[in-house]
Amino acid sequence: MLDVAIHHAVVIDTEKGIEKKMNIGIKDDKIVRLTTDTLIATRVIEAKNLIASPGFIDVHGHVDGYAYSGELSACQGITTTVGGNCGLSPVDIADFFARQMRDGFVINQAELIGHSFSLRQAVGIADPYRQATPKEFVAMEELTRKALQAGACGVSFGLDYSPGASFAEITALANVCAEFNRIMPIHTRLFTQNDLYSLFEVLAVAKRTGVRLLISHFVYQYGTGIMEEALNIIDQAIQNGIDVKIDSGMYTDWTTFIGTATFDEQTIADNEMRFSDMIVASGKYIGKRLDRQLYLNMRKDYPNESVICFMGNKAEIYTALKKSYAMPSSDIGTYKKGEGHPQIAGSFPKYFKEMVKERRDLSLIEAVTKATLLPAKTFGFAHKGVIKVGSDADITLFDFEHLADKADFPDRGKPDAKPTGIEYVLVNGRLVVDQGRFTGKKAGRIVRG
């Protein structure tokens, strides 16, 4: 007998680019039947009027084993998350994987090895503005190789957070990443709002090393009136043979730790950022708008709390995500309940609601493919991103007509309010969301590079 049968769903075939009404049979962790015949199973889900999509793959997250972030991810339809982005990750990937397998986790986790916080600090670089020495290059290369051998799916950079990282330093780790044919996600530098040099820098690294490149949260980096120029540069790079993709969320308003170099006074001045456009996202002052005194206080006493900076051009969100090489992402962080940025709970429902239902920038099939099969191919996740016999039973069933994000910024509402319309989420054949409710089942697995 089957474990789970899904009846009368509108199944999205991401490989053929079609949709069809089918019944899905699941046994253990695999899809074993796709048919119009009635199926008998221990659990039968009547999915009439529901879309059956491969589970969403979030290519840019910071879940990193944090339980509440896993719950928020699952409730927006994410079945696999890529952690360790922006240069912030566990250094000992083998140990991280071992602990996750021992303790269990709600969704599947792939993990990057991070340069800009993790590797630099591991080799003794405390000053983000200091360049690494040749000896430190070698030490970081050795740690990177060890992480990739343990199954890290790539090497991530947060160049905003390590302004001192030189071209040679980036290139050294890119060579190791290319050696393993893994992906290199980069949060590019933040020089000024109108900067494009940061884009040329990382493309030059890719051209020199042959590394496969993923530029992180593209709208946060270039959604300030220069999106068309930035995308033209990417288009040209692809025509020239560089393997590059982008990911992006549904917001122009970004958040990070107040104590990082991103919020240094010189960076704020160079980017014409204003304290009045910044809101505290976590901790004692959550929901408060910054002034100079609160800024100084938090930098001194609460450097690890997050602040949201409101800036950017909303129209450029849609321009970026329409590109064939663009994938949706959440940039989810690790927050306590009631804290954070609305992206942590609403990104994927918001993507489908706005891009497909409201604006019609993408068809439903295109939107699903960009959130499933394209990420699976980019990272080399075999048996994911598709619904077919033999593939992993990672499936998201959603009510397209009622799909909506409910999360809001902390000065206006609940940043972790869960969406509507995500009815069932199966991870490796087990229900982690059942009739819209989170079950808490630790169904996830480690996904190694």
C-alpha positions as CSV (number, residue, x, y, z in Angstrom):
1,M,0.0,0.0,0.0
2,L,1.1,3.6,-0.7
3,D,1.9,5.9,2.2
4,V,0.3,9.0,0.7
5,A,-2.0,9.4,-2.3
6,I,-2.8,12.9,-3.7
7,H,-6.0,12.9,-5.8
8,H,-7.2,15.3,-8.6
9,A,-4.3,17.8,-8.3
10,V,-3.2,20.1,-11.1
11,V,0.3,18.8,-11.4
12,I,3.0,21.2,-12.8
13,D,5.4,19.3,-15.1
14,T,8.5,21.5,-14.9
15,E,10.4,19.5,-17.5
16,K,7.8,19.6,-20.2
17,G,6.3,23.0,-19.2
18,I,2.7,21.7,-19.0
19,E,0.1,21.2,-16.3
20,K,-2.2,18.1,-16.1
21,K,-4.7,16.7,-13.6
22,M,-3.1,13.6,-12.1
23,N,-3.1,11.5,-9.0
24,I,0.3,11.1,-7.2
25,G,1.3,8.0,-5.3
26,I,4.1,8.2,-2.7
27,K,5.9,5.4,-1.0
28,D,8.6,6.1,1.6
29,D,10.4,9.1,0.3
30,K,9.8,8.8,-3.4
31,I,7.0,9.5,-6.0
32,V,6.1,6.0,-7.3
33,R,2.9,6.6,-9.3
34,L,1.5,9.3,-11.6
35,T,-1.8,8.2,-12.9
36,T,-5.4,9.0,-13.5
37,D,-6.4,5.8,-11.6
38,T,-7.7,6.0,-8.1
39,L,-4.9,5.2,-5.6
40,I,-5.2,3.4,-2.3
41,A,-2.9,4.7,0.5
42,T,-2.7,5.1,4.3
43,R,-3.3,8.8,3.8
44,V,-5.4,10.2,0.9
45,I,-5.3,13.9,0.2
46,E,-8.2,15.3,-1.9
47,A,-6.4,18.0,-3.9
48,K,-9.2,19.2,-6.2
49,N,-8.6,22.9,-7.1
50,L,-5.0,22.7,-5.7
51,I,-1.8,23.1,-7.6
52,A,0.8,20.4,-7.1
53,S,4.2,21.9,-7.5
54,P,7.6,20.4,-6.8
55,G,8.6,21.7,-3.3
56,F,10.1,25.2,-3.6
57,I,13.9,25.5,-3.3
58,D,15.1,28.6,-1.6
59,V,18.6,29.3,-3.0
60,H,19.4,32.1,-0.6
61,G,18.6,31.6,3.1
62,H,20.2,31.7,6.5
63,V,18.3,28.9,8.2
64,D,21.4,27.0,9.2
65,G,19.6,24.5,11.4
66,Y,17.5,27.1,13.3
67,A,14.1,25.5,14.1
68,Y,11.8,28.5,13.8
69,S,13.3,29.5,10.4
70,G,12.7,26.0,9.2
71,E,9.1,26.2,10.3
72,L,8.6,29.6,8.5
73,S,10.2,28.2,5.4
74,A,8.0,25.1,5.4
75,C,4.8,27.2,5.8
76,Q,5.6,29.2,2.7
77,G,6.1,26.0,0.7
78,I,9.9,25.6,0.9
79,T,11.1,22.0,1.1
80,T,14.8,22.6,0.5
81,T,16.9,25.6,1.7
82,V,20.4,26.6,0.9
83,G,22.1,28.0,3.9
84,G,25.5,29.6,4.7
85,N,25.0,32.5,2.3
86,C,26.6,36.0,2.5
87,G,29.9,34.5,3.8
88,L,28.3,33.4,7.1
89,S,28.2,29.7,7.8
90,P,29.5,26.9,10.0
91,V,33.2,26.4,9.3
92,D,33.1,22.6,10.1
93,I,30.5,21.5,7.6
94,A,31.0,17.8,8.4
95,D,30.1,18.5,12.1
96,F,27.1,20.7,11.1
97,F,25.7,17.9,8.8
98,A,26.3,15.3,11.5
99,R,24.4,17.3,14.1
100,Q,21.5,18.0,11.7
101,M,21.2,14.3,10.8
102,R,21.3,13.3,14.5
103,D,18.7,15.9,15.7
104,G,16.6,16.0,12.5
105,F,15.2,19.0,10.8
106,V,11.8,19.9,9.2
107,I,13.1,20.6,5.7
108,N,16.0,19.6,3.5
109,Q,19.2,21.6,4.0
110,A,22.1,22.2,1.7
111,E,25.0,24.3,3.1
112,L,27.6,26.7,1.7
113,I,31.0,27.4,3.3
114,G,31.1,31.1,4.0
115,H,34.1,33.4,3.4
116,S,33.4,36.9,4.6
117,F,32.5,36.2,8.2
118,S,33.4,32.6,8.8
119,L,36.6,31.7,7.0
120,R,38.2,35.0,7.6
121,Q,37.5,34.8,11.3
122,A,38.6,31.2,11.4
123,V,42.1,32.2,10.2
124,G,42.3,35.1,12.6
125,I,41.1,38.1,10.6
126,A,39.1,40.2,13.0
127,D,39.2,43.5,11.1
128,P,36.8,43.4,8.1
129,Y,38.9,46.1,6.4
130,R,42.2,44.2,6.5
131,Q,43.4,42.2,3.5
132,A,44.3,38.6,4.0
133,T,48.0,37.6,3.8
134,P,49.2,34.9,1.5
135,K,49.6,32.6,4.5
136,E,45.9,33.3,5.4
137,F,44.9,32.6,1.7
138,V,46.4,29.1,2.1
139,A,44.7,28.5,5.4
140,M,41.3,29.5,4.0
141,E,41.8,27.4,0.9
142,E,42.5,24.3,3.1
143,L,39.3,24.9,5.1
144,T,37.3,25.5,1.9
145,R,38.6,22.3,0.4
146,K,37.7,20.4,3.6
147,A,34.2,21.8,3.6
148,L,33.6,21.0,-0.1
149,Q,34.8,17.4,0.5
150,A,32.3,17.1,3.3
151,G,29.5,18.1,1.0
152,A,29.2,21.9,1.1
153,C,27.4,22.9,-2.1
154,G,29.6,25.9,-2.8
155,V,31.5,28.9,-1.4
156,S,29.6,32.1,-0.4
157,F,30.8,35.6,-0.1
158,G,29.4,38.7,1.6
159,L,31.8,41.3,0.3
160,D,29.7,44.0,2.0
161,Y,30.8,42.6,5.3
162,S,34.5,42.2,4.4
163,P,35.5,45.4,2.5
164,G,39.1,44.5,2.9
165,A,38.8,41.3,0.9
166,S,41.1,41.7,-2.2
167,F,40.5,40.4,-5.7
168,A,43.3,37.9,-5.2
169,E,41.6,36.6,-2.0
170,I,38.3,36.1,-3.7
171,T,40.0,34.5,-6.7
172,A,41.9,32.1,-4.5
173,L,38.7,30.6,-3.1
174,A,36.9,30.8,-6.4
175,N,39.6,28.5,-7.9
176,V,38.9,25.9,-5.2
177,C,35.2,26.2,-5.8
178,A,35.7,25.8,-9.5
179,E,37.9,22.7,-8.9
180,F,34.9,21.0,-7.3
181,N,32.5,22.4,-9.9
182,R,30.4,23.9,-7.1
183,I,28.4,27.2,-7.2
184,M,29.7,30.5,-5.8
185,P,27.0,32.8,-4.5
186,I,28.2,36.4,-4.0
187,H,26.6,39.3,-2.1
188,T,28.5,42.0,-4.0
189,R,30.0,45.1,-2.4
190,L,28.0,48.2,-1.5
191,F,30.0,51.2,-2.7
192,T,27.3,53.5,-3.7
193,Q,23.7,53.2,-4.8
194,N,24.7,53.7,-8.4
195,D,27.7,51.4,-8.4
196,L,28.3,48.8,-11.1
197,Y,32.0,48.2,-10.5
198,S,31.0,45.6,-7.9
199,L,29.3,43.6,-10.6
200,F,32.3,43.8,-13.0
201,E,34.5,42.6,-10.1
202,V,32.7,39.3,-9.5
203,L,32.3,38.7,-13.3
204,A,36.0,39.1,-13.7
205,V,36.6,36.5,-11.0
206,A,34.3,34.1,-12.8
207,K,36.0,34.8,-16.2
208,R,39.4,34.2,-14.7
209,T,38.6,31.0,-12.7
210,G,35.7,29.5,-14.6
211,V,33.6,29.3,-11.4
212,R,29.9,29.1,-11.7
213,L,28.4,32.3,-10.3
214,L,25.2,33.2,-8.5
215,I,24.7,36.9,-7.6
216,S,22.7,37.1,-4.3
217,H,19.5,39.1,-3.7
218,F,20.0,41.1,-6.9
219,V,17.4,43.7,-6.2
220,Y,19.0,44.6,-2.9
221,Q,22.3,45.2,-4.7
222,Y,21.1,46.9,-7.9
223,G,17.4,47.9,-7.4
224,T,18.1,51.6,-6.9
225,G,17.5,52.8,-10.5
226,I,20.4,50.9,-12.2
227,M,18.6,47.5,-12.7
228,E,18.4,47.8,-16.5
229,E,22.1,48.5,-16.7
230,A,23.0,45.7,-14.3
231,L,20.9,43.1,-16.2
232,N,22.5,44.2,-19.5
233,I,25.9,43.5,-18.0
234,I,24.7,40.0,-16.9
235,D,23.2,39.4,-20.3
236,Q,26.5,40.2,-22.0
237,A,28.4,38.1,-19.6
238,I,26.2,35.1,-20.4
239,Q,26.7,35.7,-24.1
240,N,30.4,35.7,-23.5
241,G,30.3,32.3,-21.9
242,I,30.2,33.1,-18.2
243,D,28.0,30.8,-16.2
244,V,26.0,33.3,-14.0
245,K,22.6,33.4,-12.5
246,I,20.9,35.7,-10.0
247,D,18.5,35.3,-7.1
248,S,16.2,37.9,-5.7
249,G,13.4,38.5,-3.3
250,M,10.1,40.5,-3.4
251,Y,11.4,43.5,-1.5
252,T,13.8,46.4,-2.1
253,D,14.1,47.0,1.7
254,W,17.0,45.0,3.1
255,T,18.1,44.1,6.5
256,T,21.3,43.1,8.3
257,F,23.1,43.3,11.6
258,I,23.6,46.9,12.8
259,G,27.2,46.2,13.8
260,T,28.4,45.2,10.4
261,A,30.5,47.3,8.0
262,T,27.3,47.8,5.9
263,F,26.1,50.2,8.6
264,D,29.4,52.0,9.1
265,E,29.0,55.8,9.0
266,Q,31.1,56.1,5.8
267,T,28.9,53.5,4.0
268,I,25.8,55.3,5.1
269,A,27.1,58.6,3.8
270,D,28.4,57.1,0.5
271,N,25.0,55.6,-0.1
272,E,22.9,58.6,1.0
273,M,21.1,56.5,3.5
274,R,19.1,58.2,6.2
275,F,18.5,57.1,9.8
276,S,14.8,58.0,9.3
277,D,14.6,55.3,6.7
278,M,15.8,52.6,9.0
279,I,13.7,50.5,11.4
280,V,14.9,48.1,14.1
281,A,13.8,44.5,13.2
282,S,14.9,42.6,16.4
283,G,15.6,43.0,20.0
284,K,14.8,45.7,22.6
285,Y,14.0,48.4,20.1
286,I,12.0,46.4,17.5
287,G,9.8,48.6,15.4
288,K,11.5,51.9,16.3
289,R,12.8,54.2,13.6
290,L,16.4,55.1,14.0
291,D,17.8,58.5,14.9
292,R,21.5,59.2,15.4
293,Q,21.5,58.5,19.1
294,L,19.7,55.1,18.7
295,Y,22.1,54.2,15.9
296,L,25.1,54.9,18.1
297,N,23.6,53.1,21.0
298,M,22.8,50.0,19.0
299,R,26.2,49.9,17.3
300,K,27.8,50.0,20.7
301,D,25.6,47.8,22.8
302,Y,23.4,45.7,20.4
303,P,25.6,45.1,17.3
304,N,24.0,41.7,16.6
305,E,20.4,43.1,16.3
306,S,19.0,43.6,12.8
307,V,17.9,46.9,11.2
308,I,15.8,47.3,8.0
309,C,16.8,49.9,5.5
310,F,14.1,51.2,3.3
311,M,15.3,52.1,-0.2
312,G,15.1,51.1,-3.8
313,N,12.7,51.1,-6.7
314,K,9.9,48.5,-6.4
315,A,9.3,48.1,-10.2
316,E,12.8,46.7,-10.5
317,I,11.9,43.6,-8.4
318,Y,9.7,42.4,-11.3
319,T,12.2,43.4,-14.0
320,A,14.9,41.2,-12.3
321,L,12.7,38.2,-11.6
322,K,11.4,38.0,-15.2
323,K,14.9,37.1,-16.5
324,S,15.3,33.4,-17.5
325,Y,18.3,33.1,-15.2
326,A,16.6,34.6,-12.1
327,M,15.3,32.6,-9.2
328,P,13.2,33.7,-6.2
329,S,14.7,33.6,-2.8
330,S,13.7,34.6,0.8
331,D,17.0,35.7,2.5
332,I,15.4,34.3,5.6
333,G,17.3,34.9,8.8
334,T,17.3,33.5,12.3
335,Y,14.9,35.6,14.4
336,K,12.8,35.1,17.5
337,K,9.1,34.9,17.2
338,G,7.6,38.2,16.3
339,E,10.9,39.6,15.0
340,G,12.4,40.1,11.6
341,H,11.7,41.2,8.0
342,P,8.5,40.0,6.3
343,Q,10.6,38.2,3.7
344,I,11.1,35.4,6.3
345,A,7.4,34.3,6.1
346,G,5.9,35.7,2.9
347,S,8.5,35.7,0.1
348,F,7.3,32.7,-2.0
349,P,3.5,33.4,-1.7
350,K,4.2,37.0,-2.5
351,Y,6.2,36.0,-5.6
352,F,3.3,33.9,-7.0
353,K,0.6,36.4,-6.0
354,E,2.3,39.4,-7.5
355,M,4.3,38.0,-10.4
356,V,1.6,35.6,-11.7
357,K,-1.8,36.5,-10.4
358,E,-1.7,40.3,-10.2
359,R,0.9,41.4,-12.7
360,R,1.0,38.4,-15.1
361,D,4.7,38.9,-15.6
362,L,5.1,35.1,-15.5
363,S,2.8,32.2,-16.3
364,L,2.2,29.8,-13.4
365,I,4.3,27.2,-15.0
366,E,7.2,29.6,-15.5
367,A,7.0,30.8,-11.9
368,V,7.0,27.3,-10.5
369,T,9.9,26.3,-12.7
370,K,12.0,29.2,-11.6
371,A,11.3,28.3,-7.9
372,T,12.0,24.5,-8.4
373,L,13.7,23.0,-11.4
374,L,16.0,25.9,-12.1
375,P,17.4,25.9,-8.6
376,A,17.7,22.1,-8.7
377,K,19.7,22.3,-11.9
378,T,21.8,25.2,-10.7
379,F,22.9,23.4,-7.5
380,G,22.9,19.9,-8.9
381,F,20.2,18.6,-6.7
382,A,19.3,15.3,-8.4
383,H,15.7,14.1,-8.1
384,K,14.4,17.5,-7.0
385,G,12.5,20.2,-8.8
386,V,10.3,17.8,-10.6
387,I,7.2,15.7,-10.1
388,K,7.8,12.4,-11.8
389,V,8.2,8.7,-10.9
390,G,11.5,8.2,-9.1
391,S,11.9,11.8,-7.9
392,D,12.0,12.9,-4.3
393,A,8.6,13.3,-2.7
394,D,9.0,17.0,-2.0
395,I,5.7,18.5,-3.0
396,T,3.9,21.7,-2.2
397,L,0.1,21.8,-2.7
398,F,-1.3,25.3,-2.8
399,D,-4.6,27.1,-3.5
400,F,-3.6,29.6,-6.2
401,E,-6.7,31.7,-5.8
402,H,-6.2,32.2,-2.1
403,L,-2.4,32.3,-2.0
404,A,-1.3,35.5,-0.2
405,D,1.5,36.7,2.1
406,K,0.4,38.2,5.4
407,A,3.7,39.2,6.9
408,D,4.5,42.9,7.4
409,F,7.3,45.2,8.6
410,P,7.7,45.3,12.4
411,D,6.4,48.9,12.8
412,R,3.2,47.9,11.0
413,G,2.4,44.3,11.8
414,K,3.8,40.8,12.3
415,P,6.9,40.1,10.2
416,D,6.5,36.4,10.8
417,A,2.7,36.1,10.0
418,K,2.2,33.0,8.0
419,P,0.7,33.1,4.5
420,T,-2.6,31.7,3.3
421,G,-3.1,29.2,0.5
422,I,-0.2,26.8,1.3
423,E,-2.3,23.8,2.2
424,Y,0.0,20.8,2.2
425,V,3.8,20.5,2.1
426,L,5.5,17.1,1.9
427,V,9.2,16.7,2.5
428,N,10.5,13.3,1.6
429,G,7.0,12.0,1.6
430,R,6.1,13.2,5.1
431,L,3.6,16.0,5.8
432,V,5.2,19.0,7.4
433,V,2.2,21.2,6.6
434,D,-1.2,19.5,6.8
435,Q,-4.3,21.5,5.8
436,G,-2.4,24.7,6.4
437,R,-1.1,23.7,9.8
438,F,2.6,23.1,10.6
439,T,3.0,19.6,12.0
440,G,6.6,19.9,13.3
441,K,7.7,16.6,11.7
442,K,11.4,16.5,11.2
443,A,11.3,15.1,7.7
444,G,14.3,16.9,6.1
445,R,17.6,15.5,5.0
446,I,21.0,16.9,4.3
447,V,21.6,17.6,0.6
448,R,25.3,17.3,-0.2
449,G,27.1,18.9,-3.1
